[in-house]
Amino acid sequence: MKLKAHKLAALISAAVLAVSSAGCGSAGVRDHAGLDNGKDDPKPSAVTTSPEEITPKGDTQNGEQGGGKKPAKSNEPEPSYSVSFLCAGDNLIHDNIYKEAWRLGNEDHYDFTRAYEHVERYFDGVDLAILNQETLVTDAYEPQSYPMFCSPTAVGDKAVELGFNVISMSNNHVLDMGAEGLISSLDYWDTKPVVHYGAYRSEEDAEDIKTMEVNGITFAFLGYMEHTNYIYLGEDDPGAVVYLEEEDRIKEQIERADELADVVVVSCHYGTEIMNELNQQQIEITPKLVEWGADLIIGTQAHTISTCEYIDKPDGGQAFVYYGLGNFISTMYDIKSLVGIVGKMNIIKDPDSGSVTFENVKAIPVISHFEADSYDGDWYNCAVYPYAEYTDDLFYANYVYGFTRDTVEQCLSYIPEEFLSIE
């Protein structure tokens, strides 16, 4: 990913201007989810805090919700030009998960600590972490599960606490509560120290490319979905999303993002549910995204894992694509839906040439686990585990019948050995 001539020229022009002006002022359309038909539990009061300044973990220079990067101050130390990166798949919060969190909070608040405690170590030293938040996060509505999802804000609070500082809202459930639900969820994420993208307040907002600068490397974030479960925004509704079929618009946005950033991240909600194989849309559009300027493509939607690979870029560099991360956490009943991957890598920039490379690229398998008490019907131990720590006893206790180590190994066979990292 070399710095293109037009990028270099733009940077030189900007520097000259700054000096001269000194002193002047169709795949599946739903999630096949585990059902628990109990009544919804009460929720805590809505978050009312003010938006915080975005401050990603690590040696971060600044983070922004749009408008490109700010010039570094002359007295700031030289950035490292190295970013430790992580991405996770669908944070799909079924009622089993939030009801257990309510019980763990003594029916006074939601406590999602247990759900994620086994994977906390993956965030050590991570500078930039992206989560696909598969459900709306807002306290304006009662928590809801399949087929129309809405999660309490404690879910988002926990995601930020873990270390996620970039949130993709590009998924098929983003309009489950209509335009008002979308705006309410955006209101919540605006109170957190994150960049969020993939769903927007307006068409104008959708055209304002979201960026973040970390350790001297500027990232741009774009998100597109295949569908929104046949729910659409009305002409006079607030909100905006961009569908993968809008290729002319996507091309223009990626090309513009390529001018703004060293690394263009594109989240695609595509793939066929519960299928490890790539579908025709993934095969056809992914190379186009790279041709237009995408550097890192993050795929979600299938609720199980797919392959990953480098793709050569027209400028001589290489892009990388995770075609399907699967679920980060869920309580879906299909045996393949229990297998996900966490992507990790080091992103390195040569400050002289501007070229960016992806190094030590990993696909780390994780398992969604949940159990049920046959006596009182409560679900418990709804959690995501590293596959490296998933014991035979856990396989035996998992609620989903037929889920075995062979199931996991079959899914992992789709991941190239050079990237698969069981840790």
C-alpha positions as CSV (number, residue, x, y, z in Angstrom):
1,M,0.0,0.0,0.0
2,K,2.3,2.7,-1.3
3,L,1.6,6.4,-1.0
4,K,0.2,7.4,-4.3
5,A,1.6,10.4,-6.2
6,H,-1.7,12.3,-5.8
7,K,-1.6,11.7,-2.1
8,L,2.0,13.0,-1.8
9,A,1.1,16.1,-3.9
10,A,-1.9,16.8,-1.7
11,L,0.2,16.6,1.4
12,I,2.9,19.0,0.0
13,S,0.2,21.4,-1.1
14,A,-1.4,21.3,2.3
15,A,2.0,22.0,4.0
16,V,2.7,25.0,1.7
17,L,-0.8,26.4,2.4
18,A,-0.3,26.0,6.1
19,V,3.0,28.0,6.0
20,S,1.6,30.8,3.8
21,S,-1.5,31.2,6.0
22,A,0.4,31.3,9.3
23,G,-0.8,34.3,11.4
24,C,-4.2,34.4,9.6
25,G,-7.3,33.5,11.5
26,S,-29.6,-11.5,-0.4
27,A,-28.7,-13.8,1.5
28,G,-30.8,-14.9,4.5
29,V,-33.0,-12.2,5.9
30,R,-33.0,-13.1,9.6
31,D,-31.0,-14.6,12.4
32,H,-31.9,-18.2,13.4
33,A,-31.7,-17.5,17.1
34,G,-32.2,-19.3,20.3
35,L,-35.6,-18.3,21.8
36,D,-36.6,-17.7,25.4
37,N,-40.1,-16.5,25.5
38,G,-40.0,-15.1,29.1
39,K,-41.2,-11.5,29.6
40,D,-38.6,-8.8,29.1
41,D,-36.8,-7.7,32.3
42,P,-36.8,-4.1,33.5
43,K,-34.0,-1.9,32.3
44,P,-31.7,0.7,33.9
45,S,-32.2,4.4,33.3
46,A,-31.0,5.9,30.0
47,V,-27.5,7.2,29.7
48,T,-27.4,11.0,29.8
49,T,-23.7,11.7,30.0
50,S,-22.1,14.2,27.5
51,P,-20.0,13.0,24.6
52,E,-16.4,12.3,25.6
53,E,-13.3,13.1,23.6
54,I,-12.3,10.2,21.6
55,T,-9.0,8.8,23.0
56,P,-8.1,5.3,21.7
57,K,-5.9,3.0,23.7
58,G,-2.2,3.1,23.2
59,D,0.1,5.8,21.8
60,T,-2.8,7.6,20.1
61,Q,-2.4,11.0,18.6
62,N,-6.1,11.8,18.2
63,G,-9.4,10.3,17.1
64,E,-12.2,12.0,15.3
65,Q,-15.7,11.3,14.0
66,G,-14.9,12.9,10.7
67,G,-13.1,15.6,8.8
68,G,-9.7,14.0,8.5
69,K,-6.6,14.1,10.8
70,K,-5.3,17.1,12.8
71,P,-1.8,18.3,12.3
72,A,0.6,17.1,15.0
73,K,1.9,19.7,17.4
74,S,5.6,20.5,17.0
75,N,6.4,19.6,20.6
76,E,4.8,16.1,20.3
77,P,7.1,13.1,20.2
78,E,7.6,11.2,16.9
79,P,4.8,8.7,16.6
80,S,5.6,5.0,16.5
81,Y,3.8,4.4,13.1
82,S,2.8,1.0,14.5
83,V,-0.8,0.0,15.5
84,S,-1.9,-3.2,17.3
85,F,-5.2,-4.0,15.7
86,L,-8.1,-6.2,16.6
87,C,-11.5,-6.9,15.1
88,A,-14.4,-9.0,16.4
89,G,-17.6,-10.3,14.8
90,D,-21.3,-10.0,15.7
91,N,-22.0,-9.0,19.2
92,L,-25.4,-10.6,19.0
93,I,-27.2,-10.1,22.3
94,H,-30.0,-12.6,22.7
95,D,-32.4,-12.6,25.7
96,N,-30.5,-15.5,27.3
97,I,-27.5,-13.2,27.6
98,Y,-29.1,-10.1,28.9
99,K,-31.4,-11.9,31.3
100,E,-28.4,-13.6,32.9
101,A,-26.6,-10.3,33.1
102,W,-29.6,-8.9,34.9
103,R,-29.6,-11.7,37.4
104,L,-25.8,-11.2,37.9
105,G,-26.5,-7.6,38.7
106,N,-28.9,-8.7,41.5
107,E,-31.8,-7.5,39.3
108,D,-30.7,-4.0,39.9
109,H,-28.5,-3.5,36.9
110,Y,-27.0,-5.5,34.0
111,D,-23.6,-7.0,34.7
112,F,-22.0,-8.4,31.5
113,T,-18.6,-9.2,33.1
114,R,-19.0,-12.9,33.0
115,A,-20.0,-12.9,29.3
116,Y,-16.6,-11.5,28.2
117,E,-14.1,-12.2,31.0
118,H,-12.4,-15.2,29.2
119,V,-11.4,-13.1,26.2
120,E,-10.3,-9.9,28.0
121,R,-6.6,-10.8,27.6
122,Y,-6.9,-10.4,23.8
123,F,-7.2,-6.6,24.3
124,D,-3.9,-6.2,26.1
125,G,-1.7,-3.7,24.2
126,V,-4.3,-3.2,21.5
127,D,-4.5,0.3,20.1
128,L,-7.5,0.0,17.7
129,A,-10.3,-2.5,18.2
130,I,-13.4,-2.8,16.0
131,L,-16.6,-4.5,17.1
132,N,-19.6,-5.3,14.8
133,Q,-22.5,-4.4,17.2
134,E,-25.2,-6.5,15.7
135,T,-28.0,-5.1,17.8
136,L,-29.2,-1.6,18.6
137,V,-27.9,-0.3,21.9
138,T,-30.3,2.1,23.7
139,D,-32.3,2.3,26.9
140,A,-35.2,4.1,25.1
141,Y,-36.8,0.7,24.5
142,E,-37.2,-2.4,26.6
143,P,-34.5,-5.0,25.7
144,Q,-35.7,-7.3,22.9
145,S,-34.4,-10.4,21.3
146,Y,-35.0,-12.3,18.1
147,P,-36.4,-11.3,15.6
148,M,-36.2,-7.6,16.5
149,F,-33.2,-6.8,18.6
150,C,-32.6,-4.1,21.1
151,S,-29.9,-4.2,23.8
152,P,-29.4,-2.2,27.1
153,T,-26.7,0.4,27.1
154,A,-24.8,-1.7,29.6
155,V,-23.8,-3.9,26.6
156,G,-22.1,-0.9,25.0
157,D,-20.5,0.2,28.2
158,K,-19.0,-3.2,28.6
159,A,-17.7,-3.2,25.0
160,V,-15.9,0.1,25.6
161,E,-14.6,-1.2,28.9
162,L,-13.1,-4.2,27.1
163,G,-11.2,-1.9,24.8
164,F,-13.4,-1.5,21.7
165,N,-12.9,2.1,20.4
166,V,-14.5,1.7,16.9
167,I,-18.1,0.4,16.4
168,S,-19.5,-0.8,13.2
169,M,-23.3,-0.5,12.9
170,S,-23.4,-1.9,9.4
171,N,-25.7,-4.9,9.8
172,N,-29.2,-6.2,9.0
173,H,-30.7,-5.3,12.4
174,V,-29.8,-1.6,12.5
175,L,-33.4,-0.6,11.6
176,D,-35.2,-3.1,13.9
177,M,-36.7,-0.2,15.9
178,G,-37.2,2.0,12.9
179,A,-35.7,5.4,12.3
180,E,-36.2,6.5,15.9
181,G,-34.4,3.4,17.2
182,L,-31.5,4.1,15.0
183,I,-31.2,7.7,16.1
184,S,-31.5,6.7,19.7
185,S,-28.7,4.2,19.3
186,L,-26.5,6.9,17.6
187,D,-27.3,9.2,20.5
188,Y,-25.9,6.6,22.9
189,W,-22.7,5.9,20.9
190,D,-22.1,9.7,20.7
191,T,-21.7,9.6,24.5
192,K,-18.9,7.1,24.3
193,P,-15.2,7.6,23.4
194,V,-15.6,5.7,20.1
195,V,-15.8,6.2,16.3
196,H,-19.0,4.7,15.0
197,Y,-19.9,4.1,11.3
198,G,-22.1,2.1,9.0
199,A,-25.4,3.8,10.0
200,Y,-25.9,7.6,10.1
201,R,-28.1,10.4,11.1
202,S,-28.6,11.7,7.6
203,E,-27.4,11.4,4.0
204,E,-25.0,14.3,4.8
205,D,-23.7,12.4,7.8
206,A,-23.2,9.3,5.6
207,E,-21.0,11.3,3.3
208,D,-18.8,12.6,6.1
209,I,-16.1,9.9,6.2
210,K,-15.2,8.9,9.8
211,T,-11.5,8.9,10.6
212,M,-9.1,8.2,13.4
213,E,-5.4,8.8,13.7
214,V,-3.5,6.3,15.9
215,N,0.3,6.4,16.4
216,G,0.8,8.5,13.2
217,I,-1.4,6.3,11.0
218,T,-4.7,7.6,9.8
219,F,-7.7,5.2,9.4
220,A,-10.9,5.8,7.5
221,F,-14.0,3.7,8.2
222,L,-16.9,2.8,5.8
223,G,-19.6,0.3,6.3
224,Y,-22.2,-1.3,4.0
225,M,-24.8,-4.0,4.4
226,E,-26.6,-6.4,2.0
227,H,-30.0,-5.7,3.5
228,T,-31.9,-4.6,6.6
229,N,-34.5,-7.4,6.8
230,Y,-36.9,-5.6,4.4
231,I,-37.2,-2.6,6.8
232,Y,-36.4,0.7,5.1
233,L,-36.2,4.3,6.0
234,G,-39.0,6.5,4.7
235,E,-38.4,9.5,2.6
236,D,-38.9,11.9,5.5
237,D,-37.3,9.7,8.2
238,P,-34.1,10.7,9.8
239,G,-31.2,8.3,9.4
240,A,-29.2,6.8,6.5
241,V,-27.6,3.5,5.6
242,V,-25.7,2.5,2.4
243,Y,-26.4,-0.9,0.8
244,L,-23.9,-3.0,-1.0
245,E,-25.9,-2.7,-4.3
246,E,-25.1,1.0,-4.4
247,E,-21.7,0.4,-6.1
248,D,-21.3,3.8,-7.7
249,R,-21.7,5.5,-4.3
250,I,-19.4,3.0,-2.6
251,K,-16.7,3.5,-5.2
252,E,-16.9,7.3,-4.8
253,Q,-16.7,7.0,-1.0
254,I,-13.8,4.6,-1.0
255,E,-11.8,6.7,-3.4
256,R,-12.4,9.8,-1.3
257,A,-11.5,7.9,1.9
258,D,-8.3,6.8,0.1
259,E,-7.3,10.4,-0.2
260,L,-7.9,11.1,3.5
261,A,-6.3,8.0,5.1
262,D,-3.4,5.6,5.1
263,V,-5.7,2.7,5.8
264,V,-9.2,2.5,4.5
265,V,-11.3,0.0,6.5
266,V,-14.5,-1.3,4.9
267,S,-17.0,-3.3,6.9
268,C,-19.2,-5.5,4.7
269,H,-22.3,-7.3,6.1
270,Y,-22.4,-10.0,3.5
271,G,-22.3,-13.8,3.2
272,T,-24.9,-16.6,3.4
273,E,-26.1,-17.5,6.9
274,I,-24.5,-20.6,8.5
275,M,-22.3,-21.2,5.4
276,N,-18.5,-21.2,5.6
277,E,-18.2,-21.0,1.8
278,L,-18.2,-17.6,0.1
279,N,-21.2,-16.6,-2.0
280,Q,-21.2,-14.9,-5.4
281,Q,-21.6,-11.4,-3.9
282,Q,-18.6,-11.8,-1.7
283,I,-16.5,-13.2,-4.6
284,E,-17.6,-10.4,-7.0
285,I,-17.6,-7.2,-4.9
286,T,-14.5,-7.8,-2.7
287,P,-11.9,-7.3,-5.4
288,K,-13.8,-4.2,-6.6
289,L,-13.5,-2.7,-3.1
290,V,-9.8,-3.3,-3.2
291,E,-9.5,-1.9,-6.7
292,W,-11.3,1.3,-5.5
293,G,-8.9,1.8,-2.5
294,A,-10.0,-0.5,0.4
295,D,-7.0,-1.7,2.5
296,L,-8.7,-3.8,5.2
297,I,-12.1,-5.5,4.6
298,I,-14.0,-7.0,7.6
299,G,-16.9,-9.3,6.7
300,T,-19.8,-10.3,9.0
301,Q,-23.4,-11.7,8.6
302,A,-23.0,-15.4,8.0
303,H,-22.9,-16.1,11.8
304,T,-20.1,-18.6,11.2
305,I,-16.5,-18.2,9.9
306,S,-15.2,-17.9,6.4
307,T,-11.7,-17.7,4.9
308,C,-9.3,-14.8,4.9
309,E,-6.5,-13.7,2.5
310,Y,-4.3,-11.0,1.1
311,I,-5.4,-9.4,-2.1
312,D,-3.0,-7.5,-4.4
313,K,-3.7,-3.8,-4.8
314,P,-3.4,-1.8,-8.0
315,D,-0.6,0.4,-6.5
316,G,1.6,-2.7,-5.7
317,G,0.6,-3.1,-2.1
318,Q,-1.6,-5.7,-0.5
319,A,-5.0,-5.4,1.1
320,F,-6.4,-8.0,3.6
321,V,-9.9,-9.4,3.9
322,Y,-11.6,-11.3,6.7
323,Y,-14.6,-12.6,4.7
324,G,-16.5,-13.7,7.8
325,L,-15.6,-13.3,11.5
326,G,-18.7,-15.2,12.6
327,N,-20.3,-14.3,16.0
328,F,-18.3,-12.7,18.8
329,I,-21.0,-13.8,21.2
330,S,-24.6,-15.2,20.7
331,T,-26.9,-18.0,21.8
332,M,-27.9,-19.2,18.4
333,Y,-28.7,-22.9,18.1
334,D,-26.8,-23.9,14.9
335,I,-23.6,-25.7,15.7
336,K,-21.6,-23.7,13.2
337,S,-22.9,-20.4,14.7
338,L,-20.9,-21.2,17.9
339,V,-17.6,-20.8,16.1
340,G,-16.2,-17.3,15.5
341,I,-12.8,-15.7,15.0
342,V,-11.1,-12.6,16.4
343,G,-8.8,-10.9,13.9
344,K,-5.5,-9.4,15.1
345,M,-2.5,-7.9,13.3
346,N,0.1,-5.2,13.5
347,I,-0.3,-2.3,11.0
348,I,3.0,-0.7,10.2
349,K,3.6,2.5,8.2
350,D,6.9,3.6,6.6
351,P,6.9,7.4,7.4
352,D,9.3,8.1,4.5
353,S,7.4,6.3,1.7
354,G,4.0,6.3,3.3
355,S,3.6,2.6,2.5
356,V,1.5,0.5,5.0
357,T,1.9,-3.2,5.6
358,F,-0.1,-5.8,7.7
359,E,2.1,-8.0,9.8
360,N,1.6,-10.9,12.2
361,V,-1.9,-11.4,10.9
362,K,-4.0,-13.8,12.9
363,A,-7.4,-15.4,13.0
364,I,-8.0,-16.6,16.6
365,P,-11.0,-18.9,17.1
366,V,-13.5,-18.3,19.9
367,I,-16.6,-20.2,21.0
368,S,-20.0,-19.0,22.1
369,H,-21.1,-21.0,25.1
370,F,-24.3,-21.3,27.0
371,E,-26.0,-23.8,29.3
372,A,-29.5,-24.2,30.6
373,D,-30.9,-25.4,34.0
374,S,-33.4,-28.1,33.3
375,Y,-35.2,-27.5,36.6
376,D,-35.9,-23.8,36.5
377,G,-35.3,-23.0,32.9
378,D,-32.7,-20.3,33.5
379,W,-29.9,-19.9,31.1
380,Y,-26.4,-19.5,32.6
381,N,-22.7,-19.2,31.7
382,C,-23.6,-17.3,28.5
383,A,-20.0,-16.4,27.5
384,V,-17.4,-16.3,24.8
385,Y,-14.4,-18.5,25.3
386,P,-11.1,-18.8,23.5
387,Y,-11.1,-22.1,21.6
388,A,-7.6,-22.8,23.1
389,E,-9.3,-22.9,26.6
390,Y,-12.5,-24.8,25.5
391,T,-12.4,-28.1,27.4
392,D,-14.1,-31.4,26.8
393,D,-16.3,-30.6,29.8
394,L,-17.4,-27.3,28.2
395,F,-18.3,-29.2,25.0
396,Y,-20.4,-31.6,27.0
397,A,-22.1,-28.7,28.9
398,N,-22.9,-26.6,25.9
399,Y,-26.6,-26.5,25.3
400,V,-26.5,-27.0,21.6
401,Y,-26.8,-30.7,20.9
402,G,-24.2,-32.2,18.5
403,F,-21.6,-29.5,19.1
404,T,-18.2,-31.2,19.2
405,R,-14.6,-30.6,18.6
406,D,-15.0,-32.0,15.1
407,T,-17.5,-29.2,14.4
408,V,-15.0,-26.6,15.3
409,E,-12.2,-28.2,13.3
410,Q,-14.4,-28.5,10.3
411,C,-15.1,-24.7,10.4
412,L,-11.4,-23.9,11.1
413,S,-10.5,-25.9,7.9
414,Y,-11.6,-22.8,6.0
415,I,-8.9,-20.6,7.6
416,P,-5.5,-20.8,5.9
417,E,-2.9,-22.3,8.3
418,E,-0.6,-19.2,8.0
419,F,-3.3,-17.1,9.8
420,L,-4.9,-19.6,12.2
421,S,-3.7,-19.0,15.7
422,I,-5.2,-21.0,18.5
423,E,-4.2,-19.0,21.7
